[in-house]
Amino acid sequence: MAVIHRTTMTPGKLELLAPWLPAQSWYLGRGHEPRLTKAGGFRLDDPQGQVGIEFMAVTDESGDGPITYQVPLSYRGAPLPGADHALIGTSEHGVLGRRWIYDGTHDPVLVAELFALVRGEAVPQAQSVSDVPDPSVTANFAEAAHVASISSVGVTNGPHGTDLRLLTVSASGLPSESARRLTIRVNRVLRPEPDTSTIHATPPLGHVLADWLLPDGAKRRGLYAVVRDTAPE
């Protein structure tokens, strides 16, 4: 269970994200420095208790209208080998000391727990309170009974989000040729989505739905992630 400490982080998460966001392929603002506020999100627990996992929504009010982005974050007590390209920055935590903060789509622990959430095997937690499930976060996956775990992950950033291309291991233990190839699209720009069946010509295999708040306090709900079969190459 992740413990939420009432303490400081220096620099803060929004301070780290402000210079990082404009360099991302899915960032929509151009020509001005982001002006960020927290908009919501949720956490997941690392079963090993080593990595902090947060799916953070932040709103940028620097343009003509507010735009809310999703940034999955992983927090580690030491550098993640081979992930220098995904490092957002380091911060001094008032209790835990130095923390290395990563774009979590490149962290295998966060990806594994996101997939567990989709399959109904991880419980979403409140963003700012210890050991409190967040029932507003909902997920489903039509193929959950046929998939056991992830054997490999590829990460691709595009103009609309980040695609996690997964090779899964069959729950029945069938040979590797029976493995499923799936893509989890992590939506980076959050938009209200009243009906998940309307987002694509082919209905998704699964999704994660969650809330966020607009600057005026209005609540919105939409897709944080969508699961589909990976198209043949």
VEXPADREN-400977 format. One record per residue (C-alpha): residue number from 1; x, y, z; residue in three letters. Coordinates in nm, 3 decimals. Example, Ala and Ser with C-alpha at 12.3 -4.5 7.8 and 13.67 -1.06 7.14 Angstrom:
% VEXPADREN-400977
R    k       px       py       pz    r
R    1    1.230   -0.450    0.780  ala
R    2    1.367   -0.106    0.714  ser
This chain:
% VEXPADREN-400977
R    k       px       py       pz    r
R    1    0.000    0.000    0.000  met
R    2    0.144    0.337   -0.104  ala
R    3    0.176    0.584    0.184  val
R    4    0.099    0.948    0.102  ile
R    5    0.332    1.167    0.308  his
R    6    0.220    1.517    0.407  arg
R    7    0.548    1.685    0.319  thr
R    8    0.725    1.887    0.053  thr
R    9    0.892    1.807   -0.277  met
R   10    1.157    2.046   -0.406  thr
R   11    1.119    2.120   -0.691  pro
R   12    0.750    2.038   -0.708  gly
R   13    0.590    1.821   -0.974  lys
R   14    0.438    2.113   -1.164  leu
R   15    0.776    2.288   -1.167  glu
R   16    0.933    1.981   -1.325  leu
R   17    0.654    1.937   -1.578  leu
R   18    0.652    2.298   -1.702  ala
R   19    0.976    2.267   -1.907  pro
R   20    0.919    1.900   -1.992  trp
R   21    0.570    1.922   -2.146  leu
R   22    0.652    2.149   -2.444  pro
R   23    0.910    1.898   -2.571  ala
R   24    0.650    1.621   -2.605  gln
R   25    0.502    1.530   -2.945  ser
R   26    0.146    1.538   -2.808  trp
R   27    0.170    1.882   -2.644  tyr
R   28   -0.073    2.122   -2.813  leu
R   29    0.049    2.455   -2.678  gly
R   30    0.309    2.644   -2.879  arg
R   31    0.491    2.972   -2.839  gly
R   32    0.437    3.026   -2.468  his
R   33    0.542    2.874   -2.137  glu
R   34    0.288    2.635   -1.980  pro
R   35    0.083    2.762   -1.687  arg
R   36   -0.009    2.446   -1.500  leu
R   37   -0.253    2.352   -1.226  thr
R   38   -0.334    2.011   -1.082  lys
R   39   -0.657    1.871   -1.221  ala
R   40   -0.690    1.523   -1.065  gly
R   41   -0.582    1.167   -1.125  gly
R   42   -0.529    0.852   -0.921  phe
R   43   -0.259    0.617   -0.796  arg
R   44   -0.178    0.248   -0.820  leu
R   45    0.023    0.040   -0.575  asp
R   46    0.349   -0.132   -0.663  asp
R   47    0.314   -0.485   -0.517  pro
R   48    0.681   -0.468   -0.416  gln
R   49    0.638   -0.133   -0.244  gly
R   50    0.937    0.023   -0.420  gln
R   51    0.793    0.246   -0.695  val
R   52    0.539    0.523   -0.656  gly
R   53    0.279    0.521   -0.935  ile
R   54    0.057    0.819   -1.016  glu
R   55   -0.164    0.899   -1.313  phe
R   56   -0.170    1.277   -1.291  met
R   57   -0.398    1.518   -1.476  ala
R   58   -0.266    1.873   -1.518  val
R   59   -0.435    2.164   -1.690  thr
R   60   -0.244    2.418   -1.897  asp
R   61   -0.411    2.761   -1.903  glu
R   62   -0.146    2.941   -2.105  ser
R   63   -0.330    2.929   -2.440  gly
R   64   -0.667    3.042   -2.568  asp
R   65   -0.846    2.782   -2.357  gly
R   66   -0.756    2.528   -2.088  pro
R   67   -0.614    2.193   -2.204  ile
R   68   -0.586    1.901   -1.964  thr
R   69   -0.302    1.653   -2.008  tyr
R   70   -0.244    1.314   -1.853  gln
R   71    0.108    1.240   -1.728  val
R   72    0.167    0.895   -1.575  pro
R   73    0.451    0.937   -1.326  leu
R   74    0.673    0.685   -1.151  ser
R   75    0.877    0.778   -0.845  tyr
R   76    1.192    0.585   -0.762  arg
R   77    1.456    0.600   -0.492  gly
R   78    1.734    0.532   -0.746  ala
R   79    1.774    0.576   -1.123  pro
R   80    1.592    0.330   -1.348  leu
R   81    1.861    0.167   -1.566  pro
R   82    1.828    0.248   -1.936  gly
R   83    1.557    0.509   -1.883  ala
R   84    1.754    0.836   -1.892  asp
R   85    1.545    0.944   -2.193  his
R   86    1.228    0.917   -1.981  ala
R   87    1.356    1.107   -1.677  leu
R   88    1.145    1.416   -1.606  ile
R   89    1.369    1.524   -1.321  gly
R   90    1.473    1.466   -0.962  thr
R   91    1.317    1.612   -0.651  ser
R   92    1.400    1.619   -0.282  glu
R   93    1.117    1.457   -0.086  his
R   94    1.082    1.577    0.272  gly
R   95    1.059    1.221    0.408  val
R   96    1.201    0.986    0.145  leu
R   97    1.493    1.196    0.021  gly
R   98    1.588    1.222   -0.343  arg
R   99    1.332    1.080   -0.587  arg
R  100    1.386    1.014   -0.957  trp
R  101    1.065    1.100   -1.142  ile
R  102    0.998    0.934   -1.477  tyr
R  103    0.745    0.947   -1.758  asp
R  104    0.580    0.632   -1.632  gly
R  105    0.494    0.495   -1.977  thr
R  106    0.862    0.394   -1.992  his
R  107    0.864    0.234   -1.646  asp
R  108    0.791   -0.142   -1.655  pro
R  109    0.642   -0.137   -1.305  val
R  110    0.386    0.129   -1.394  leu
R  111    0.299   -0.041   -1.725  val
R  112    0.248   -0.376   -1.553  ala
R  113    0.017   -0.221   -1.294  glu
R  114   -0.178   -0.030   -1.559  leu
R  115   -0.235   -0.360   -1.738  phe
R  116   -0.338   -0.517   -1.406  ala
R  117   -0.588   -0.233   -1.358  leu
R  118   -0.738   -0.295   -1.701  val
R  119   -0.771   -0.664   -1.617  arg
R  120   -0.940   -0.593   -1.285  gly
R  121   -0.646   -0.710   -1.074  glu
R  122   -0.530   -0.373   -0.936  ala
R  123   -0.738   -0.137   -0.723  val
R  124   -0.715    0.234   -0.813  pro
R  125   -0.624    0.446   -0.513  gln
R  126   -0.711    0.803   -0.421  ala
R  127   -0.448    1.046   -0.540  gln
R  128   -0.378    1.223   -0.211  ser
R  129   -0.496    0.989    0.069  val
R  130   -0.326    0.669    0.187  ser
R  131   -0.506    0.334    0.153  asp
R  132   -0.833    0.475    0.014  val
R  133   -0.968    0.314   -0.305  pro
R  134   -1.102    0.550   -0.571  asp
R  135   -1.429    0.398   -0.699  pro
R  136   -1.466    0.673   -0.959  ser
R  137   -1.188    0.508   -1.163  val
R  138   -1.335    0.223   -1.365  thr
R  139   -1.173   -0.025   -1.601  ala
R  140   -1.262   -0.330   -1.802  asn
R  141   -1.103   -0.570   -2.049  phe
R  142   -1.297   -0.820   -2.260  ala
R  143   -1.001   -1.059   -2.285  glu
R  144   -0.897   -1.058   -1.917  ala
R  145   -0.961   -1.429   -1.868  ala
R  146   -0.724   -1.522   -2.152  his
R  147   -0.420   -1.313   -2.061  val
R  148   -0.187   -1.365   -1.766  ala
R  149    0.096   -1.114   -1.793  ser
R  150    0.318   -0.902   -2.018  ile
R  151    0.631   -1.047   -2.173  ser
R  152    0.751   -0.734   -2.354  ser
R  153    0.663   -0.369   -2.405  val
R  154    0.733   -0.119   -2.683  gly
R  155    0.661    0.252   -2.634  val
R  156    0.572    0.495   -2.914  thr
R  157    0.483    0.862   -2.870  asn
R  158    0.266    1.025   -3.133  gly
R  159    0.060    1.340   -3.182  pro
R  160   -0.240    1.194   -2.999  his
R  161   -0.086    1.001   -2.712  gly
R  162    0.149    0.723   -2.613  thr
R  163    0.105    0.369   -2.741  asp
R  164    0.221    0.078   -2.525  leu
R  165    0.259   -0.221   -2.755  arg
R  166    0.236   -0.534   -2.542  leu
R  167    0.319   -0.896   -2.608  leu
R  168    0.114   -1.090   -2.356  thr
R  169    0.151   -1.437   -2.208  val
R  170   -0.153   -1.662   -2.229  ser
R  171   -0.327   -1.745   -1.902  ala
R  172   -0.358   -2.107   -2.021  ser
R  173    0.017   -2.145   -2.065  gly
R  174   -0.010   -2.208   -2.437  leu
R  175    0.302   -2.180   -2.656  pro
R  176    0.444   -1.839   -2.740  ser
R  177    0.281   -1.836   -3.085  glu
R  178   -0.053   -1.805   -2.903  ser
R  179    0.055   -1.485   -2.729  ala
R  180   -0.166   -1.182   -2.781  arg
R  181   -0.040   -0.854   -2.922  arg
R  182   -0.221   -0.559   -2.772  leu
R  183   -0.184   -0.181   -2.770  thr
R  184   -0.276    0.038   -2.475  ile
R  185   -0.322    0.395   -2.594  arg
R  186   -0.250    0.632   -2.305  val
R  187   -0.450    0.942   -2.392  asn
R  188   -0.233    1.245   -2.320  arg
R  189   -0.497    1.509   -2.396  val
R  190   -0.802    1.435   -2.183  leu
R  191   -1.142    1.497   -2.338  arg
R  192   -1.493    1.418   -2.209  pro
R  193   -1.601    1.087   -2.358  glu
R  194   -1.964    0.994   -2.283  pro
R  195   -1.966    0.678   -2.494  asp
R  196   -1.654    0.464   -2.541  thr
R  197   -1.806    0.290   -2.843  ser
R  198   -1.794    0.610   -3.048  thr
R  199   -1.419    0.667   -3.034  ile
R  200   -1.325    0.422   -3.309  his
R  201   -1.487    0.222   -3.586  ala
R  202   -1.401   -0.097   -3.396  thr
R  203   -1.508   -0.110   -3.030  pro
R  204   -1.210   -0.125   -2.791  pro
R  205   -1.123   -0.440   -2.599  leu
R  206   -1.099   -0.239   -2.280  gly
R  207   -1.051    0.102   -2.127  his
R  208   -0.983    0.307   -1.814  val
R  209   -1.225    0.588   -1.729  leu
R  210   -1.156    0.854   -1.468  ala
R  211   -1.244    1.210   -1.367  asp
R  212   -1.062    1.542   -1.367  trp
R  213   -1.155    1.899   -1.276  leu
R  214   -1.157    2.210   -1.495  leu
R  215   -1.016    2.537   -1.358  pro
R  216   -1.370    2.655   -1.272  asp
R  217   -1.429    2.341   -1.063  gly
R  218   -1.651    2.162   -1.316  ala
R  219   -1.598    1.786   -1.324  lys
R  220   -1.523    1.601   -1.646  arg
R  221   -1.490    1.230   -1.712  arg
R  222   -1.320    1.053   -1.998  gly
R  223   -1.080    0.793   -2.125  leu
R  224   -0.739    0.780   -1.966  tyr
R  225   -0.647    0.465   -2.161  ala
R  226   -0.791    0.241   -2.435  val
R  227   -0.693   -0.119   -2.519  val
R  228   -0.704   -0.260   -2.872  arg
R  229   -0.557   -0.541   -3.074  asp
R  230   -0.227   -0.435   -3.227  thr
R  231   -0.264   -0.390   -3.603  ala
R  232   -0.046   -0.622   -3.811  pro
R  233    0.277   -0.465   -3.934  glu
